[in-house]
Amino acid sequence: MSDRFSSKLMIDDDGFAQPCLQVLSPNVDARPANTVIDMIVIHNISLPPQHYGGNGIMALFTNQLDPAEHPYYAEIAHLKVSSHFLIRRDGELIQFAACAQRAWHAGLSSWQGRERCNDFSIGIELEGSDVEAFTEVQYLTLQTLLTALKLRYPIKHIVGHSEIAPGRKTDPGPFFDWERIV
C-alpha cells in the first residue's frame, strides 16, 4: 500500500477495504447469525516456505495451486483455506474475503473459552515466516488496515494464530513486533 492511500483506507458497508486489490476466494461461507466481529488474527505465510513475491499464496487461497510446481505444494494443494487479507513484503494489500464473510484461516481454534475463531474474527496474513523480521512497509500497511477495521468493527482482541491454536501453530512468529501495532 503506498503512502498516498494510507490515510484513505476504509472498510465499506459490504466489508471490503477501499482502495484495495480484491482477489476473491471460494473458501468462505456465512458467519453464524448475529455474530459480532471482535477479533483480528495475525498470521504469516510464504509459498514456497521462505520464498516471497510469487503467486503461490493467491493460488492457494483460490484453489489454483499446482502441486507439480514445487514439492511443498504437493503436500498442501488439497487444502481449502483463505484469509480476509494478505500484506505482501512490499506493503501491497490484497483482500480475499469480505469481512462480513467467514474466511477459513484459523482452523481448530479457541480464544477465552470461545471455539471456532473463524466465526468472529478477521484473518490477516503477512507474507513472511517464523525465521525473519517483517518489513517496515508491512507494519505501516498493517497499522493502516487495523485502524480502518477498528473504525468499522468493535475489535477487542488482536492475537496471533499461535495464541488461538497453541501447540498447533506458531505464527506470526518470534520476529513479529507486537509493540508496533498495539
C-alpha positions in Angstrom: 0.0 0.0 0.0 1.6 3.3 -1.0 1.7 6.3 1.3 -0.9 8.1 -0.8 -3.6 5.5 0.2 -2.6 5.1 3.8 -4.9 7.8 5.2 -7.7 6.9 2.8 -8.2 3.2 3.5 -11.7 2.4 4.7 -13.9 -0.6 5.1 -17.2 -0.2 3.2 -20.6 -1.4 4.3 -20.1 -4.8 2.5 -16.8 -5.4 4.4 -14.5 -4.6 1.5 -11.4 -2.4 2.0 -11.2 0.5 -0.4 -8.8 1.1 -2.1 -7.6 -2.5 -2.2 -6.9 -5.2 -4.7 -9.6 -7.9 -4.4 -9.0 -11.5 -5.4 -12.0 -13.3 -4.1 -11.6 -16.8 -2.6 -14.2 -19.5 -2.9 -13.1 -20.7 0.5 -15.5 -18.6 2.5 -19.0 -19.0 3.9 -21.5 -17.1 6.0 -20.8 -16.3 9.6 -23.3 -17.5 12.2 -26.3 -15.2 12.6 -25.8 -12.2 14.8 -22.1 -12.7 15.1 -20.1 -9.7 16.3 -16.7 -9.4 14.7 -14.5 -8.5 17.6 -11.1 -10.2 16.9 -8.3 -10.0 14.4 -5.9 -12.9 14.0 -2.4 -12.2 12.6 -0.7 -14.9 10.6 2.4 -15.4 8.5 2.6 -17.3 5.2 5.1 -17.8 2.4 4.8 -20.1 -0.5 7.0 -21.9 -1.1 8.3 -21.6 2.5 10.6 -18.6 3.0 10.2 -17.5 -0.7 8.4 -14.2 -1.3 6.8 -12.4 -4.2 5.3 -15.3 -6.2 1.7 -16.2 -6.8 1.7 -19.2 -4.5 -0.4 -17.6 -1.8 -3.0 -16.3 -4.2 -3.1 -19.7 -5.9 -3.6 -21.5 -2.5 -6.4 -19.1 -1.5 -8.2 -19.5 -4.8 -7.8 -23.3 -5.1 -5.4 -23.0 -8.1 -2.1 -24.2 -6.5 -0.3 -26.5 -8.9 1.0 -29.5 -6.9 3.7 -30.1 -9.6 5.2 -26.6 -9.3 7.0 -27.3 -6.0 7.4 -30.3 -3.8 5.8 -28.4 -0.9 2.8 -27.6 -3.0 2.1 -31.3 -3.4 1.6 -31.5 0.3 -0.9 -28.6 0.6 -2.7 -28.3 -2.8 -5.7 -30.1 -1.4 -6.3 -27.6 1.4 -9.3 -25.3 1.2 -8.2 -22.2 3.1 -8.4 -18.4 2.9 -7.9 -15.3 4.8 -9.5 -11.9 4.6 -6.3 -10.0 3.9 -2.7 -10.5 2.8 0.0 -7.9 3.2 2.9 -8.6 0.8 6.6 -7.8 1.7 6.3 -4.6 -0.3 3.2 -3.5 1.6 0.7 -4.4 -1.1 -2.7 -5.2 0.5 -4.9 -7.9 -1.1 -8.3 -8.9 0.1 -9.7 -12.4 -0.4 -12.9 -12.3 1.5 -15.4 -9.6 2.6 -15.1 -9.0 6.3 -18.7 -9.9 6.7 -17.9 -13.4 5.4 -16.2 -16.2 7.4 -12.8 -16.9 5.9 -11.1 -20.2 6.6 -7.9 -19.1 8.3 -7.9 -20.2 11.9 -8.8 -23.8 11.8 -9.3 -25.6 15.1 -9.1 -22.7 17.5 -10.4 -21.1 20.6 -10.0 -17.8 22.5 -11.1 -17.1 26.0 -13.5 -20.1 26.0 -14.9 -19.3 22.6 -14.4 -22.0 20.0 -14.3 -21.6 16.2 -12.5 -18.3 16.0 -13.2 -18.1 12.2 -16.8 -17.3 13.3 -15.9 -13.9 14.9 -12.5 -12.9 13.6 -10.8 -11.3 10.6 -7.7 -13.0 9.4 -4.7 -11.0 8.2 -1.7 -12.8 6.6 1.7 -11.2 6.5 3.9 -12.5 3.8 6.8 -13.8 5.9 7.9 -16.7 8.1 8.8 -17.5 11.7 12.6 -17.0 10.9 12.9 -13.4 9.8 11.6 -10.0 10.5 8.7 -8.4 8.6 9.3 -5.3 6.6 8.8 -1.7 7.7 6.2 -1.1 4.9 4.3 -4.3 6.1 3.9 -2.7 9.5 2.7 0.5 8.0 0.1 -1.2 5.9 -0.9 -3.4 8.8 -1.4 -0.4 11.1 -3.5 1.4 8.5 -5.6 -1.7 8.0 -6.1 -2.2 11.7 -7.2 1.4 12.1 -9.8 1.0 9.3 -11.0 -2.3 10.8 -11.4 -0.8 14.3 -13.4 2.1 12.9 -15.8 -0.4 11.3 -16.0 -3.2 13.9 -15.9 -3.4 17.7 -12.4 -5.1 17.8 -11.5 -6.1 21.3 -8.7 -8.6 20.6 -5.7 -8.7 18.2 -4.0 -12.0 18.6 -1.5 -14.3 16.8 -2.5 -17.6 15.3 -0.3 -19.2 17.9 -2.5 -17.8 20.7 -5.7 -19.3 19.4 -4.2 -22.6 18.2 -1.3 -23.2 20.8 0.8 -26.2 20.0 -0.6 -26.4 16.5 0.5 -23.0 15.1 3.5 -20.7 15.7 2.7 -17.7 13.6 3.1 -14.8 13.3 6.3 -16.0 14.9 9.0 -14.6 17.2 10.1 -11.8 14.8 6.7 -10.2 14.8 6.9 -6.9 16.8 3.7 -6.6 18.7 4.6 -3.2 20.1 4.4 -1.9 16.5 0.7 -2.4 16.3 -0.8 -2.5 19.8 
